[in-house]
Amino acid sequence: MDFPLWWIVAVALGHFFLFCNVFLVWWRLELAWAACFVLIVGIHLAAGHAGWLSPLIMQTPATLFVLWLQMRSPWYHGIFARRLNPRLAEYLKGSL
């Protein structure tokens, strides 16, 4: 906790769990999210701010956008897929 960037590990691990285990996000969307995160954190560090709240608030729209894109996909098979994806059966049969 003495290291001013301790929060980066927590954010990365939290999003890894969210993207890989809950919503099953495509790896390309994960990489886009990660690039956005690195850019936002880099801008904050260049400006001399090492806090966690502002980067996390700025990253939230990117996180929600990635989740929205994934959940709108006909290949979505994460949490609540039976309710959200009318083409889930086709995807699981391999016909998509």
C-alpha positions in Angstrom: 0.0 0.0 0.0 3.0 2.3 0.3 3.6 2.1 -3.5 1.4 4.9 -5.1 0.4 2.7 -8.0 -0.8 -0.3 -6.0 -4.3 0.1 -7.3 -3.3 -0.8 -10.9 -2.9 -4.5 -9.9 -6.3 -4.5 -8.2 -8.0 -2.9 -11.2 -6.3 -5.2 -13.7 -7.2 -8.3 -11.7 -10.7 -7.2 -11.1 -11.3 -6.6 -14.8 -9.6 -9.8 -15.7 -12.1 -11.7 -13.5 -15.0 -9.6 -14.9 -14.0 -10.1 -18.6 -12.7 -13.7 -18.5 -15.0 -15.4 -16.0 -18.3 -13.4 -15.9 -18.9 -11.9 -19.4 -16.4 -14.0 -21.5 -15.2 -11.0 -23.4 -13.3 -11.5 -26.7 -9.6 -11.1 -26.4 -9.6 -8.2 -29.0 -12.0 -6.2 -26.8 -9.8 -7.0 -23.8 -6.8 -5.7 -25.6 -8.7 -2.5 -26.6 -9.7 -2.0 -23.0 -6.2 -2.5 -21.8 -4.8 0.0 -24.3 -7.3 2.5 -23.2 -6.4 1.8 -19.5 -2.7 2.2 -20.2 -3.3 5.5 -22.1 -5.5 6.9 -19.3 -3.0 5.9 -16.5 -0.1 7.2 -18.6 -1.8 10.6 -19.1 -2.5 10.8 -15.3 1.1 9.9 -14.5 2.5 12.4 -16.9 0.3 15.0 -15.3 1.7 14.0 -11.9 -1.4 12.3 -10.5 -1.0 8.8 -9.1 -4.4 8.4 -7.5 -6.8 5.7 -8.4 -10.2 7.4 -8.5 -9.9 9.7 -11.5 -8.4 7.0 -13.8 -11.1 4.5 -12.7 -13.9 7.0 -13.3 -12.4 7.8 -16.8 -12.1 4.1 -17.6 -15.6 3.2 -16.6 -17.2 4.2 -19.9 -14.6 2.1 -21.8 -15.5 -0.9 -19.5 -19.2 -0.4 -20.0 -18.7 -0.1 -23.8 -16.7 -3.3 -24.0 -19.4 -5.1 -22.0 -22.2 -3.7 -24.1 -20.4 -4.7 -27.3 -19.9 -8.2 -26.0 -23.4 -8.7 -24.7 -25.0 -7.5 -28.0 -23.0 -10.0 -30.0 -24.7 -13.2 -31.4 -21.7 -15.1 -29.9 -22.3 -13.9 -26.4 -22.3 -16.8 -23.9 -21.5 -15.1 -20.6 -23.7 -14.3 -17.6 -27.4 -14.0 -18.5 -26.8 -15.3 -22.0 -30.0 -17.2 -22.1 -31.9 -14.0 -21.6 -29.8 -11.7 -23.6 -28.8 -13.7 -26.6 -31.6 -15.1 -28.7 -29.1 -16.9 -30.9 -27.3 -18.7 -28.1 -28.6 -22.2 -29.2 -27.2 -21.6 -32.7 -23.9 -20.5 -31.3 -23.6 -23.5 -28.9 -24.4 -25.9 -31.7 -21.6 -24.3 -33.8 -23.9 -23.1 -36.6 -22.9 -19.4 -36.3 
